[in-house]
Amino acid sequence: MKKAAATRLAILEKAFELIYAKGYQTTSIDDIIATTQVTKGAFYYHFKNKDEMGVSIINELLKPTLTGSFIAPLQNGGDPLSGIYQLMHNLLIENEFLKVEYGCPAANLTHEMTSWNADFNKALNELTEQWVKTMTDAIESGQAGGSVRRDVNARQVTLFVMAGYWGIRNFGKLEGSKEVYYAYLNELKHYLETLR
């Protein structure tokens, strides 16, 4: 990796860590510069402004990371209902990238930014729609294979599961503990079994 590309990546990674912990709007360019130890000139060489950097974090860091964690596990062709449960269990209990005290980075940015920044809205919507499509496709494959009832509305199930995930992340953030996740996972398991 060339020096300029390495510097840009370092800025994105350090800025993400700050934003994930403190929030986007409360993290300043000066905070980012102090953490990355680059000059203001170097920052502005790579990004026009903070918002351009924020969208780059979504596109260049979050999308690849979340694709591996949120999307790939649903594309294995196995039983989708077991796959969805296992995915949620892994994201909530085992995933080391997602911190209970900070919640879900995509959800946090959605709450903070999408109502007033079209670029954030577009990037986060693309990420979310990819997850919706993948989970919906997995459920529909399960219907075709006989492991999910034919009368199930795959998109509705997907939105319900995702809404629960985003919501329970907020409860975890409030409590600062993964304990609350177990109630969600237990109820999710019961719900998914009703879809067979």
C-alpha positions as a Python dict, from the first residue, in 0.01 Angstrom:
ca = {
    (1, 'M'): (0, 0, 0),
    (2, 'K'): (136, 340, -97),
    (3, 'K'): (199, 598, 174),
    (4, 'A'): (-93, 822, 71),
    (5, 'A'): (-335, 527, 70),
    (6, 'A'): (-201, 407, 406),
    (7, 'T'): (-245, 755, 555),
    (8, 'R'): (-600, 777, 423),
    (9, 'L'): (-686, 435, 566),
    (10, 'A'): (-531, 529, 902),
    (11, 'I'): (-744, 844, 914),
    (12, 'L'): (-1059, 645, 838),
    (13, 'E'): (-983, 375, 1095),
    (14, 'K'): (-897, 616, 1377),
    (15, 'A'): (-1189, 844, 1292),
    (16, 'F'): (-1423, 544, 1297),
    (17, 'E'): (-1300, 442, 1643),
    (18, 'L'): (-1366, 793, 1775),
    (19, 'I'): (-1705, 824, 1606),
    (20, 'Y'): (-1816, 479, 1722),
    (21, 'A'): (-1727, 566, 2082),
    (22, 'K'): (-1832, 934, 2093),
    (23, 'G'): (-2083, 983, 1811),
    (24, 'Y'): (-2041, 1152, 1477),
    (25, 'Q'): (-2158, 1500, 1564),
    (26, 'T'): (-1952, 1526, 1883),
    (27, 'T'): (-1631, 1413, 1711),
    (28, 'S'): (-1448, 1708, 1559),
    (29, 'I'): (-1191, 1720, 1282),
    (30, 'D'): (-945, 1839, 1547),
    (31, 'D'): (-1018, 1523, 1752),
    (32, 'I'): (-953, 1311, 1444),
    (33, 'I'): (-632, 1496, 1360),
    (34, 'A'): (-505, 1463, 1719),
    (35, 'T'): (-577, 1089, 1722),
    (36, 'T'): (-430, 1017, 1380),
    (37, 'Q'): (-137, 1254, 1430),
    (38, 'V'): (-165, 1384, 1075),
    (39, 'T'): (-159, 1749, 984),
    (40, 'K'): (-471, 1944, 894),
    (41, 'G'): (-327, 1970, 544),
    (42, 'A'): (-298, 1590, 522),
    (43, 'F'): (-657, 1550, 639),
    (44, 'Y'): (-787, 1797, 380),
    (45, 'Y'): (-569, 1639, 111),
    (46, 'H'): (-770, 1318, 153),
    (47, 'F'): (-1115, 1459, 239),
    (48, 'K'): (-1293, 1779, 142),
    (49, 'N'): (-1466, 1789, 479),
    (50, 'K'): (-1579, 1576, 772),
    (51, 'D'): (-1893, 1456, 594),
    (52, 'E'): (-1697, 1328, 295),
    (53, 'M'): (-1479, 1136, 541),
    (54, 'G'): (-1789, 1002, 719),
    (55, 'V'): (-1938, 866, 398),
    (56, 'S'): (-1598, 713, 316),
    (57, 'I'): (-1604, 536, 655),
    (58, 'I'): (-1940, 382, 560),
    (59, 'N'): (-1834, 281, 209),
    (60, 'E'): (-1477, 174, 274),
    (61, 'L'): (-1482, 37, 630),
    (62, 'L'): (-1836, -45, 740),
    (63, 'K'): (-1964, -200, 418),
    (64, 'P'): (-1682, -456, 384),
    (65, 'T'): (-1683, -536, 758),
    (66, 'L'): (-2059, -565, 785),
    (67, 'T'): (-2082, -759, 458),
    (68, 'G'): (-1857, -1022, 611),
    (69, 'S'): (-2046, -1025, 942),
    (70, 'F'): (-2408, -960, 838),
    (71, 'I'): (-2438, -1079, 476),
    (72, 'A'): (-2202, -1372, 415),
    (73, 'P'): (-2344, -1596, 692),
    (74, 'L'): (-2687, -1588, 522),
    (75, 'Q'): (-2548, -1696, 185),
    (76, 'N'): (-2440, -2048, 278),
    (77, 'G'): (-2754, -2216, 146),
    (78, 'G'): (-2836, -2395, 471),
    (79, 'D'): (-3152, -2372, 681),
    (80, 'P'): (-3226, -1996, 676),
    (81, 'L'): (-3413, -1986, 1007),
    (82, 'S'): (-3127, -2151, 1194),
    (83, 'G'): (-2890, -1928, 996),
    (84, 'I'): (-3075, -1611, 1101),
    (85, 'Y'): (-3073, -1714, 1465),
    (86, 'Q'): (-2704, -1804, 1453),
    (87, 'L'): (-2625, -1476, 1277),
    (88, 'M'): (-2800, -1274, 1549),
    (89, 'H'): (-2633, -1477, 1822),
    (90, 'N'): (-2291, -1419, 1667),
    (91, 'L'): (-2352, -1045, 1615),
    (92, 'L'): (-2480, -990, 1967),
    (93, 'I'): (-2272, -1229, 2175),
    (94, 'E'): (-1956, -1330, 1990),
    (95, 'N'): (-1865, -1049, 1748),
    (96, 'E'): (-1569, -851, 1885),
    (97, 'F'): (-1598, -562, 1638),
    (98, 'L'): (-1943, -458, 1766),
    (99, 'K'): (-1919, -325, 2122),
    (100, 'V'): (-2221, -351, 2352),
    (101, 'E'): (-2154, -8, 2505),
    (102, 'Y'): (-2152, 162, 2163),
    (103, 'G'): (-2433, -25, 1988),
    (104, 'C'): (-2445, -84, 1614),
    (105, 'P'): (-2233, 165, 1416),
    (106, 'A'): (-2468, 164, 1116),
    (107, 'A'): (-2771, 221, 1341),
    (108, 'N'): (-2590, 499, 1529),
    (109, 'L'): (-2503, 682, 1208),
    (110, 'T'): (-2858, 632, 1082),
    (111, 'H'): (-2999, 797, 1396),
    (112, 'E'): (-2748, 1081, 1389),
    (113, 'M'): (-2712, 1165, 1023),
    (114, 'T'): (-2972, 1042, 776),
    (115, 'S'): (-3244, 1295, 851),
    (116, 'W'): (-3026, 1583, 735),
    (117, 'N'): (-2749, 1440, 515),
    (118, 'A'): (-2849, 1281, 184),
    (119, 'D'): (-2505, 1126, 125),
    (120, 'F'): (-2515, 943, 459),
    (121, 'N'): (-2873, 840, 391),
    (122, 'K'): (-2781, 694, 52),
    (123, 'A'): (-2474, 504, 179),
    (124, 'L'): (-2650, 364, 487),
    (125, 'N'): (-2962, 275, 289),
    (126, 'E'): (-2750, 79, 39),
    (127, 'L'): (-2592, -111, 327),
    (128, 'T'): (-2927, -183, 491),
    (129, 'E'): (-3098, -281, 166),
    (130, 'Q'): (-2820, -529, 95),
    (131, 'W'): (-2888, -694, 432),
    (132, 'V'): (-3265, -689, 371),
    (133, 'K'): (-3225, -848, 28),
    (134, 'T'): (-2988, -1117, 148),
    (135, 'M'): (-3206, -1218, 443),
    (136, 'T'): (-3523, -1206, 232),
    (137, 'D'): (-3359, -1419, -38),
    (138, 'A'): (-3245, -1672, 223),
    (139, 'I'): (-3599, -1704, 362),
    (140, 'E'): (-3744, -1741, 11),
    (141, 'S'): (-3486, -2013, -64),
    (142, 'G'): (-3600, -2184, 255),
    (143, 'Q'): (-3957, -2167, 130),
    (144, 'A'): (-3855, -2324, -200),
    (145, 'G'): (-3665, -2595, -12),
    (146, 'G'): (-3947, -2665, 233),
    (147, 'S'): (-3781, -2545, 555),
    (148, 'V'): (-3997, -2228, 575),
    (149, 'R'): (-4376, -2218, 542),
    (150, 'R'): (-4502, -2099, 203),
    (151, 'D'): (-4742, -1843, 356),
    (152, 'V'): (-4459, -1652, 530),
    (153, 'N'): (-4390, -1303, 396),
    (154, 'A'): (-4011, -1311, 371),
    (155, 'R'): (-3961, -934, 359),
    (156, 'Q'): (-4186, -875, 660),
    (157, 'V'): (-3995, -1135, 861),
    (158, 'T'): (-3666, -972, 760),
    (159, 'L'): (-3778, -623, 865),
    (160, 'F'): (-3913, -758, 1193),
    (161, 'V'): (-3590, -941, 1276),
    (162, 'M'): (-3376, -641, 1178),
    (163, 'A'): (-3589, -397, 1377),
    (164, 'G'): (-3551, -623, 1680),
    (165, 'Y'): (-3175, -636, 1629),
    (166, 'W'): (-3139, -257, 1609),
    (167, 'G'): (-3369, -213, 1908),
    (168, 'I'): (-3194, -466, 2132),
    (169, 'R'): (-2859, -306, 2045),
    (170, 'N'): (-2996, 14, 2200),
    (171, 'F'): (-3109, -170, 2514),
    (172, 'G'): (-2760, -321, 2541),
    (173, 'K'): (-2608, 25, 2505),
    (174, 'L'): (-2831, 160, 2783),
    (175, 'E'): (-2755, -127, 3019),
    (176, 'G'): (-2390, -159, 2920),
    (177, 'S'): (-2431, -535, 2926),
    (178, 'K'): (-2497, -823, 2688),
    (179, 'E'): (-2738, -981, 2938),
    (180, 'V'): (-3038, -810, 2777),
    (181, 'Y'): (-2946, -970, 2443),
    (182, 'Y'): (-3037, -1315, 2574),
    (183, 'A'): (-3405, -1221, 2616),
    (184, 'Y'): (-3415, -1111, 2250),
    (185, 'L'): (-3235, -1423, 2132),
    (186, 'N'): (-3468, -1654, 2328),
    (187, 'E'): (-3778, -1487, 2186),
    (188, 'L'): (-3626, -1475, 1837),
    (189, 'K'): (-3566, -1851, 1850),
    (190, 'H'): (-3932, -1912, 1944),
    (191, 'Y'): (-4054, -1677, 1670),
    (192, 'L'): (-3840, -1834, 1399),
    (193, 'E'): (-3966, -2181, 1492),
    (194, 'T'): (-4324, -2066, 1420),
    (195, 'L'): (-4219, -2003, 1059),
    (196, 'R'): (-4146, -2370, 987),
}
